[in-house]
Amino acid sequence: MAVGMLVLTAAIHTLVTVIQAELTHRPRLDAWCGARSRRRLLMIVAMALLTALALWVEILLWALLYRGLGLFPALEGSLYFSGITFTTVGYGDTTLPACWRLLSVAEAVNGVLMAGWSTAQLVYVVQRITLLRLVSEGRLP
């Protein structure tokens, strides 16, 4: 199960990465973003929201797994546990039964990997938008 979730979350992040790369390399979008600073800011915010949405979906998928396995009586509890585990906050107020503890470790590792990947995505977007600004200002050819 843990490997399947790692593959699924990596697939989601791959999709978001491809969308962001494609969107930030469209000639029409380059012209649109290059014209005004507000548009560049809007693009950065939109890409950050897309990345955040992907992370929320991944947390939800882990929560649905926990709920499906019957580890939590309600979705709210599994979402809470998934969120604190994925983000590696780990308050310790909610834990899995002993035979399922390694599953929470897998989610924490998954969360760390996806957080790093998300950071890389956002750095890429900001670099690309900054490049568009420099080109539009004539500082770069």
C-alpha positions, 0 to 999 in steps of 0.5 A: 500500500505504501509503495502504491501511495508513493507512486500515486503521489509522485504521479500527481506531482509529475502531472502538476510539474508538467502543467507548470512547465508547459504553461510557463513556456507558452509564447502567448503566456510569455507575452501576457506575463511579460507585459505587466508585473501584476500578471507575473504576480498572478501567474506565480500565485496561480502556480503556488495554488496549483501546487498547494492543491496537489498537496491537499489531494495527496493528503486526502488520498492518504486519509481515504486510505486510512478510512478505507482500512477502517483505521478511523471511524470518520473522514475528519479524523483520518484527514487530521491524522493524514495532514499532521503526518504528511507535513511531519508535524506529528503531534502524537495525539492520534496514532495508528494501531501498532500493526499499521505504524509503518504506514504512517512512517511511509506517509511522513517520508512521502510528505517530506519528498513532496514538500521538497518537490513542491519547493523545487516547482515553485522556485522554477516558476519564480525563476521563469517569471523573473526571466520573463520580467528581465526579457520584457525590460530589455535586460536580457535578449 
